[in-house]
Amino acid sequence: MQPYFCPYIGYWQLLNAVDKYVVYDNIQYSKKGWINRNMILANNGTSHISIPIKKDSDYLDIRDRFVSGNLDKSKLLNQIRTIYKNAPHFKDAFELMRRILLFEDDNLFSYIYNSIKEICSYLSINTELIVSSTIEIDHSLKGEKKVLSICKKLMADTYYNAIGGIELYDKDLFKKEHIDLFFVKTQPVFYKQFSSDFRQNLSIIDVLMFNSVEEVQLMLSKYELL
């Protein structure tokens, strides 16, 4: 999977469900995706929280992009503090976000990869994380062929993908390579926010502000395999 900045609960369900989780660093950065941004609560609904990126070629891989020097980490922390200061688990979750946002490496992949490791540690997710470029395969491969090559190199017999991959990956093709393919479909996750108008699929930041570690750990198992 691509690295994402503090993604929604489904990302962590997938990560927690597997033994090894490969994080892509050597695939092209997409400015239309969610690699460096996400959604949190706001006074009138929801708002974006973003990590600005230095201007560069649109064809560079994620590992070759860098966080902008204009990133105001204090401003982002204040944005989170203002919105969530009255949330029941603000103290612990905010300290986690402080460590994530104040991380000093300005390489985009390193910055986001650190956030993934920090949240895994916070939630006691012990899945082995593997950076894709460290795997000895033909990295010019794309899509399904690259995934299969990684799976075979890691001697996988089962591959889990997010539900969004159901149109991209062929179970029969994986079966020919002696690999069982499953898709993780997140079940609706609800919890008390500030208002009765619940906002679904927000950043894990929102989940952590309103739920204890133990409650979030229970949420991690709320999915079905297709």
N, C-alpha and C positions, 0 to 999 in steps of 0.2 A: 504494500500500500504506500501511497504518497504520505509524506509527513504533513500534518495539518496543525495549525496553531489552536490549541485547546478545543478540539472538535467535540461534537455532540456525543451523547452516551453510547450510540451505536458503534462508534470507532473503538471504544474501550471494551465493549462487549466482545467484539471480534478479537481484539488483542488478548483479552483474558481467556478466550475460549481455546487458544492454540498453545502448542509447546514452543514453537519458534515463529517469530514475527519479523518478516523482512521489510525494512523501511527503505524505499527508493531514494537515493541521493543523486543517481546518474540518469535521471530522465528530465525532459525539458520542463522548465518552469512555465506554468500557465497563469497569466494574470487574470483570467476569467474564473479561475477556480477559488478554492478556499484555503490555499496553502498558508497564507499569511493574514487571514482575517476570519472573524466569526461574529456571531450575534449574541448580545446580552440584553438584559432588560433596560428599559429607559422609562422616563416619567410617563410618556404617552404610548407605551408599547414596547418596541425593541429598537436597538441601535447597533451599529457596527463597531467592532473593536479591531483595529488593524495595526500591523507592523509594516511601516513604509519601507519600500525597497529602493536601493540606488538605481538610477536609470542605466540601462545597459541593453545589449542585444536581446530580443525576444526569443532567440534560439539557444540561449545558454541553458545548461542543466541547473537544477536546483542548487547543487553544491558549488556552482560558479556564480551564484548571485549573492548579494550582500545587503544587510540591513542599512537603511539610509542613516546618515549622520544626523538627519533631522528628527529622528525618533526621540520624542520627549517622554522618557520612561516615567518621570514624575507625574506628567499630565495623565498618562494612561492609568497609573495607580490611583490618582485622585478621581478619575472617572469611575473606576471600580469602587473606590471607597464611598463616593457620594451615592451611588446607586444601592450598594449592598450593606452599608454600615449598620443597618438594623436587622439584617438577616441573622438567623439563629446560630449559624456556624461561621460568621464573618471572621472572627479572630484567626482561626486556624487556616481557613481558606485564603484569607488575604495574605498571610505570611507566606503561604505557598506561592501565590501570584507575585509577591515581592521578589522571591528568589528567582522565579521564572523570568520576570521582566528585567531584572537588574543583571542578568547573566551578561558577561562582558564580551564574549566572542561575537563579532559582527558578521560572520559567515551565516547566510540564511539557513542552510541545512543544520549547522551546528546549533544555532539558536533555537530552532524548533525541535530538533532532536533532544536537546537538553530538557525542554518543556515536557516532552513525552516521558523521559526517564524520571523527572521530578514527580509527575502525576502517578506514574506506575509505583514509585516508592511510597507516595502518600496513601495509595489505595492497596498497598501490599500485593500488587500484581507482579508475579515472579516469572512471567514469560520471557524467554531469551530473545533479546533484540539483536538483529543482524542488519548491518548496513549493506545494501545491495552491491555496491562496488567492490566489496571485499570478497565476494563469491566468484570463484574462477569459472566463468562461463563466457560465451560470446555475447558481449554486451551490446552488440549492434542489433541483436534480435529485438523484436517489438511485440507488444501485446501478449497474446496467448502463447506464442512460441517462447517468449522470454520467461513467462511464468512457469511453463513446463520444464524449461531448462533449469531454472532455479530449484524447482521441486525435486527433479532427478538428482541434481548435485547434492542436495541436502538429504537425499534418500527418504523423501516423504512418501507415505502411502495414502495420506489424506490431505486435501487442500481445502481450506475455508476461504471464501471471498464474501465481501459485502453483497447485499441483495441487489445493488445497482449493477453488479457484474453478470446478472442472470442472462442478459441479452448478448454478452460478449464472450462467454466461455461455454464450451460444448462438453457435457458430461461424458459423452461417448468417446470423444477424443482423449480425454484424461484417462478414461477406463482402459483404452488401448495401451496406455503407458503404465497401467497397474496403479493408478492413483484415483481414489474416490473424491469426487468434487461435491461440495455442499455450499449452500448460500445461507448466510446468517441474516435472518429477518427480525429486526427489532420489534418487540411488542410495545404498545403504547406505555410510556412511563409518565406517571402523574405524581405531583407532590405539591405542597402548599407554597405558593409564592406570596407576594404582598397583597395581591388582589384576587378576586374570584375568577377573573378572566385569565385562565392558564395559558401560558405561551409555551408551545411544544418545541422540542428539538433545538433548544438554545445550546450555547457553548457549555462544556463541562464546568466552566466557572460558575454558571448559574446553579447547576446541580449541586456543586460542592458548598455553595453558600447556604443552601436551604436544607441540606441533608448531612447527617453524620457519616463518617467513613463506613460504619457498619451498614447503614441504610443504602449507601451507594454500592457497596459490595453485593448486597442482595439484588440490586437493579442489574448488575452485570450478568446475571443469569436469566434475565427476562427476554429471551429470544427463542426463535424456533429455527430448525435447520430444514432447508428445502433441497 
